[in-house]
Amino acid sequence: MKLILTQEVDGLGAPGDVVEVKDGYGRNYLVPRGLGIKWSRGGEKTIESIKSARTARAARDADHAKEIKTTLEANPVMVKVRAGEGGRLFGAVTTSEIADAIAEVSGEKVDRRTIVVTNPIKTLGSHEVSVKLHDEVSATVALNVVPG
């Protein structure tokens, strides 16, 4: 099945790309979630409009992402979690919790899927995570995990 992607899909492509996927994946996952539309000859105009909007947004967003990066790297992010004896957590700190804490510090909503945690965070204290704010801009954020 040929699809035109309307949003970025990890491992598949960016908005405006024409991709060939298995029928079930396209019909049951991509199209219902609005991640892609069926390819057609008339869809060529759609591809051009998606790509032009994407390049205009990327230029504007790159500068904004650099501003967010300086804010995040200057301020440590506090994440409050439930902890037991000896500073061990009940489970691990999730990317959703990190995204909420980053939103409090920067005032900007960050998608949890753009947060990269190398090792699961299961202890209190200082940790570092990487946040991909834009294609060219990544920020290293200092997390301070405290009992809450």
C-alpha positions as CSV (number, residue, x, y, z in Angstrom):
1,M,0.0,0.0,0.0
2,K,1.3,3.4,-1.0
3,L,0.8,6.2,1.6
4,I,1.7,9.9,1.9
5,L,2.9,10.6,5.4
6,T,1.2,13.6,7.1
7,Q,3.3,13.4,10.3
8,E,6.7,12.1,11.2
9,V,6.8,8.3,11.9
10,D,10.0,6.9,13.5
11,G,11.7,4.5,11.2
12,L,9.4,5.2,8.3
13,G,9.7,8.9,7.2
14,A,8.9,12.5,7.5
15,P,5.8,14.4,6.5
16,G,5.3,14.6,2.7
17,D,7.2,11.3,2.1
18,V,5.6,8.7,-0.1
19,V,6.2,5.3,1.5
20,E,5.3,1.7,0.7
21,V,3.9,-0.2,3.7
22,K,2.1,-3.4,4.3
23,D,-1.6,-3.2,3.8
24,G,-2.5,-4.0,7.4
25,Y,-0.1,-1.5,8.9
26,G,-1.4,1.3,6.7
27,R,-5.1,0.4,7.0
28,N,-5.1,-0.4,10.7
29,Y,-2.5,2.0,12.2
30,L,-1.3,4.8,10.0
31,V,-4.5,6.0,8.3
32,P,-6.8,5.8,11.4
33,R,-4.3,7.8,13.5
34,G,-3.9,10.5,10.9
35,L,-0.3,9.7,10.3
36,G,-0.8,9.1,6.6
37,I,-3.3,9.3,3.7
38,K,-3.7,7.0,0.7
39,W,-1.5,7.9,-2.2
40,S,-3.2,9.1,-5.4
41,R,-2.1,11.1,-8.5
42,G,-4.0,14.1,-7.0
43,G,-2.0,13.6,-3.9
44,E,1.1,15.2,-5.5
45,K,-0.3,18.6,-4.7
46,T,-0.8,17.6,-1.1
47,I,2.9,16.4,-1.0
48,E,4.1,19.8,-2.2
49,S,2.0,21.7,0.3
50,I,3.1,19.5,3.2
51,K,6.8,19.9,2.3
52,S,6.6,23.7,1.8
53,A,4.8,24.2,5.1
54,R,7.3,21.9,6.8
55,T,10.3,23.9,5.5
56,A,8.8,27.2,6.6
57,R,8.0,25.8,10.0
58,A,11.5,24.2,10.4
59,A,13.2,27.5,9.8
60,R,11.0,29.3,12.3
61,D,11.2,26.4,14.8
62,A,15.1,26.1,14.7
63,D,15.5,29.5,16.3
64,H,12.8,28.8,18.9
65,A,14.4,25.4,19.7
66,K,17.8,27.1,20.4
67,E,16.1,29.4,22.8
68,I,14.4,26.5,24.6
69,K,17.8,24.7,24.7
70,T,19.5,27.5,26.5
71,T,16.7,27.7,29.0
72,L,16.8,23.9,29.7
73,E,20.5,23.7,30.0
74,A,20.7,26.7,32.4
75,N,18.0,25.4,34.8
76,P,17.9,22.0,36.4
77,V,14.6,20.2,36.2
78,M,13.1,18.8,39.4
79,V,11.1,15.5,39.1
80,K,9.1,14.5,42.1
81,V,8.6,10.7,42.5
82,R,7.5,8.2,45.1
83,A,10.5,6.6,46.8
84,G,11.1,4.0,49.4
85,E,13.9,3.4,51.9
86,G,17.4,4.1,50.8
87,G,16.4,6.3,47.9
88,R,15.0,3.5,45.6
89,L,12.1,4.4,43.5
90,F,8.8,2.4,43.0
91,G,9.4,1.7,39.3
92,A,11.4,4.1,37.1
93,V,11.0,7.7,36.1
94,T,8.9,7.8,32.9
95,T,9.4,10.1,29.9
96,S,5.9,11.5,30.6
97,E,7.0,12.6,34.1
98,I,10.1,14.2,32.6
99,A,8.1,16.0,29.9
100,D,5.8,17.4,32.5
101,A,8.7,18.7,34.6
102,I,10.4,20.2,31.5
103,A,7.1,22.0,30.6
104,E,7.1,23.6,34.1
105,V,10.6,24.8,33.8
106,S,10.6,26.0,30.2
107,G,7.0,26.9,29.7
108,E,7.1,24.9,26.5
109,K,5.4,21.5,26.0
110,V,7.9,18.8,24.9
111,D,6.8,15.6,23.3
112,R,7.7,12.6,25.5
113,R,8.9,10.7,22.4
114,T,11.7,13.2,21.9
115,I,13.2,12.5,25.3
116,V,16.1,10.0,25.3
117,V,16.9,8.2,28.6
118,T,20.0,6.0,28.2
119,N,19.5,4.0,31.4
120,P,16.3,3.7,33.3
121,I,16.2,6.2,36.2
122,K,15.5,4.2,39.3
123,T,17.3,6.2,42.1
124,L,17.1,9.6,43.6
125,G,19.7,12.2,42.7
126,S,21.1,13.9,39.7
127,H,20.7,12.3,36.2
128,E,21.1,13.6,32.6
129,V,18.7,13.0,29.7
130,S,18.8,14.3,26.1
131,V,15.8,16.1,24.5
132,K,15.6,16.4,20.7
133,L,14.0,19.8,20.2
134,H,14.5,20.0,16.4
135,D,16.3,18.1,13.7
136,E,19.5,20.0,14.4
137,V,19.0,21.0,18.0
138,S,19.3,18.6,21.0
139,A,19.6,19.7,24.6
140,T,21.2,17.9,27.5
141,V,18.9,18.4,30.6
142,A,20.1,18.0,34.2
143,L,17.4,16.1,36.1
144,N,17.2,16.2,39.9
145,V,15.0,13.3,41.1
146,V,13.6,14.1,44.5
147,P,11.0,12.3,46.7
148,G,7.6,13.7,46.5
